[in-house]
Amino acid sequence: MGTGNRTLLLVTASKTRHLLACVVLFCTASCAAPRKAPVQRPHVPVAPLLVVRDEHLTLRENAILELHAYLAAAARGDADGEAEVAPELATARAAYARAFAGDEDDARLDAATRALAACTTAECAKAALDRVATTPSDARNWENAGGTSEAGAARGDAPSLGAAFASAVPAFVARLWDERAAIAWTALERTHAAFDPRAAGTLLMLARDLAVTWPAASESATTGLVAAAPTNARSEAPTTNLAAAATVANGSATPSTNLAAAAAGANGSGTATVDLVAASPAAGRRGLLTPLLAARGACFAERRGESESVRNTRIVDCVLVRALLAGESSHRAALGARLWTLLVVHAVAATMSAFEPRHRSVDRRAVTAVEPALLEVVTRAWRPGPLSAEVVARLREQAAAPRPEGAATSPARTTAPPDNASR
């Protein structure tokens, strides 16, 4: 049994001094651990799916999710304008603007993001988007038109979201993927370096306390694997089966070519998955946070005079929140998605602040700006250690209780949250 496992066993023996024990034991393990070797950078042209396995964590870059994030940002007016000059992307951008209009709490956008996370092909993405984010009339009109741009134009019908997205995949991979994958890769490298034994132990501890689990592992998943594209990856129809366009090198002399199986096994037993993109769309007026970890987001922002410990703690905080929210928990169903998100964000922020007192959680700042009253309910109710049914019931009761006149309600996001929101 390794040092990390021994640490976890010792922590479970003392609930009353839960966080203090974690600080002492995990810091000891972290300080004793050697600095991790950097991950291998992908070749150009970049494979449409990149996977790096860490201890209890899988980091992924997926061209499907990158395109999704790009189109969602473009539809909200915060992209770099590339969709303006590419007809294939402009059609998809218009479809995104229609599909997510009025989605102020990001419920539809988040559902689409989670559905696309399982996809490595344009066909899968089309089905996923048409299932979760396209109105029945849009899908029906597009299919009645024959599912082609010519037929749709003749009838005056707009394409379904899924069809528009699938048609944009070839142009995106050809024009934008290499550049955006390189940007996201810098965040992946920093995440890999920051995710030390303390971070891995904290992930497992919080997963246990919050009863979070992830799907069982596939035997095809390989520890420490990095996707690398062959030189002819784009000459053999990468637009219909993105996974088939890459090979996988796991640091040995024998690479695996079954990237689809490796991707399917990314959500392994005791292994969480976090998806990284170059940039994610701005949150809706009542949106809490995006499931995607963005290289150009606040989690990876450079701050003058900041120590490596504070910087890495902030990155790990962002990773842990998304890893835990990607899992399954009976508490999520009991609390509802919004209250559950606030609980996870606060639990992670409080735990990481115990490790690094100078830490300021990016995600807690974000949710404070939108749900201050509910977050205060969570802050009062949460305690380190396993989440009990009594605490869940109390959270539900207090969240449903009428607020006193003059108490903070849930404002739309209009200003940046305060710097000390994580404390």
C-alpha positions, 0 to 999 in steps of 0.5 A: 500500500502506497503512502497516499493510501495510508494517509487516507486510512489515517484521516478516516480515523479522526472526523473531529479533526478532519481538515487538520489531519489532512493538512498535516498528512497530505502536506507531508506526502506532497513535500516528500513526492518528487517533482513530476515529469512533464507530459509529452507535447502532441505532434502537429497536426494534433490528434482530435482527442488527447488523453493524459492519465494522472493518479485518480484523474484523467485529463482530456482535450477533445476537438468535439468539445473544443468546437462546442465551446467555441460555437457557444462563445461565438453565439454569445458574442465573446469569440474571436470572430473566426466564425464570421468568415467560415460559412460552415461555422457561421451556420453552426453559430446561428444554430447555437444562438437559436438553441441557447437563447434565453438559457440564463442559468446555462441548464441547456448548455451544461446538458449539451456539454455533458452529452458531448463529453462522451463523443469522439465522432461527428455522428455521436455529437449530432445525435447528442445535441439533437437529443438534449438541445434541439427543439422538436420542430427544428429537428423535424423540419431539418429531417423533412428537408432531407438533412442537407443544406441544399434541401434545407435552404430550398425549404427555408428551414434552419438545420437542427443544432446537431446537423449544423454542428456536424457540418462544422466539424471538418472546417473546425478541425482543418482551420482552428483545432491545432491552434486551440489544442496548443492553447489548451495543452498549456493548461493541461501541462500546468494541471498535470504538474499541480496535481500532486499526491496531496491533490489526489488524496484530497479528490478521493477524500472529498469523493468519499465524503460527498458519496461521489463515484465514477463509472467503472474502468475499462481494461483498455485504459492505460495509465499515463497515456498521451494521444499523438497524431500520425502525420497523415491523420487528416488525410484519411477522413478524420471528420467522421471518426475523430478517435480513429484519426489518432494513435496513443503513446503510453511512454512505452515502445508499444503504442495502442491504436484503440483510442476509442476504447481508451476514451471510453475507459477514461471515466475509470473506477476511482478515476475522474475525468476533466475536459480542458478547452482553450476558452469557454463561453461566458456564463449566463446571467444566472449560470454558476460555472462551466463543466469545462476547464478553460486555459484562458479562464481565471483558474490559470490566470497569472498574478504578479508576485503569486507563489507556486503554492498559491497558483497550484492550489487555485488550479487544483481547486478548479480541477477538483470541483469539475471532477466531483461534479462530473461524478454521480452521487445520490446527494445530487438528486436529493439536493438538486443540481444547483444546490449540489453545485454550491455544496461541491464548490464550497467543500472544495474551497474550504478544504483547499484553504485549509492547505493554503490559507492564502488561497482564493477559490475562483469558482467560489467567487463566481457562485458568490456573485450569483447565489449569495443566499444559497451559498450562505445556507451551504456554508452554515450547514457544511462540515468536514467529513461524510455528508449525512442524510440529516445535513442533506435534509437540513440543506433542503429545508433551509434552501426552501425556506422564505428569505427574510425581507432585505436578505440577499437573493439570487442576483443576475451576474453583473459585477465581478465577485469580491477577491476574498469570496473564498474565505 
